[in-house]
Each structure stands twice: as C-alpha cells, then as structure tokens.
Amino acid sequence: MKKRLGAVLLAVAAVFTFVPVASAQGHAELTNIRTGKHDGYERIVLDLNGLPSNSMSREATEVSNCASGNPVPMAGNEILETMFFGAASYDENFDPTYTGPRNFVPQGLTNVKGIAFTCDFEATMGIAVSYENANSWHKVFTLTNPDRVVIDIYSY
C-alpha cells in the first residue's frame, strides 16, 4: 500500500512540475506559408516565431480535420501530413498570427497540388501537403535565424 501511495504521489508531483514549465514557454506561432520550386524538389516553408517542440509525419491518401473528423479535400495522389506539437496559428490570447488561406493550391509548383491545415487546436498544428508523384520522397526539418519549418517534396 505504501509503495502504491508513493508512486501516486510521485506521479502527481511530476505532473505539477511539468505543466507550469510547458505553460510558461507558450508555443511557436505560425506567421506565413511560402512555397518555392527548385531543381528536383518543391519546398514549403512555415515561418514561425519559435520552433515546435516536436513533430510527426505520415503518408496518407486522405486526411481529416482533427476537431470535426470531417475529410479535408486535397488534390493529388499522396499526402504528407505533419503534426507539430507546441505550435499554432494563433497567439496566447487566441488572436490569429497567420491570416492566410487554410486550404489552397500553391502557385508555380508542378508536383505539390495542395497545402491544408488538418489541425490547429491546443497548440497542436497539422499541415498536409498533397502531391501528384506517388514516388516522391519528402524531408521535414527546422531552420533557425529566423525560425521556420521546411517541408521538401522531391520528385525524380
């Protein structure tokens, strides 16, 4: 019984120790989405005023909105969906920091067919990039000075 109580108290202490630290740090705020065509790949750049704490990517043939569960329509054969934790398109007062389109076809790109938000809730932001060439490779990484997330879609 003492071991169980000790474990519970330790778990509660860990939660209370972690939560204020996470809250004090806030989240990275999206300010702009840019795209560009390069030799062999197309680039999507998410301009931020900080970096997400973590991210996960997956390939999919369809995506849905994290809050409603409704499908997010996107053209193309494949979709790369990336979830960014500790990031949002709004500030700590819930005022928008990104006011651009939330589901759009980028101009000047040939393989990338669409960019769409799939989530923007409780500092979890999902961005989906659809592309035509099912044999494409992708790379998601961060850069600093200024802070940004880069999504490269390679087609050979």
Number of C-alpha atoms within 10 A of each C-alpha: 6 7 8 9 10 11 12 12 12 11 12 12 11 11 11 10 11 11 10 10 10 12 10 8 9 14 25 25 25 26 18 16 19 11 18 14 17 10 8 10 20 21 20 20 19 19 21 24 17 19 22 24 12 11 16 11 16 10 15 13 14 18 21 15 15 17 10 9 10 11 12 15 12 22 17 17 16 21 24 23 23 21 21 23 20 21 28 27 24 20 17 13 6 9 10 15 16 18 12 12 12 12 17 14 16 16 12 11 17 13 20 29 20 21 25 21 23 26 21 19 15 11 21 20 23 23 19 26 26 28 25 17 17 14 12 15 13 16 12 17 11 13 12 11 7 10 17 23 21 19 21 24 23 19 18 9
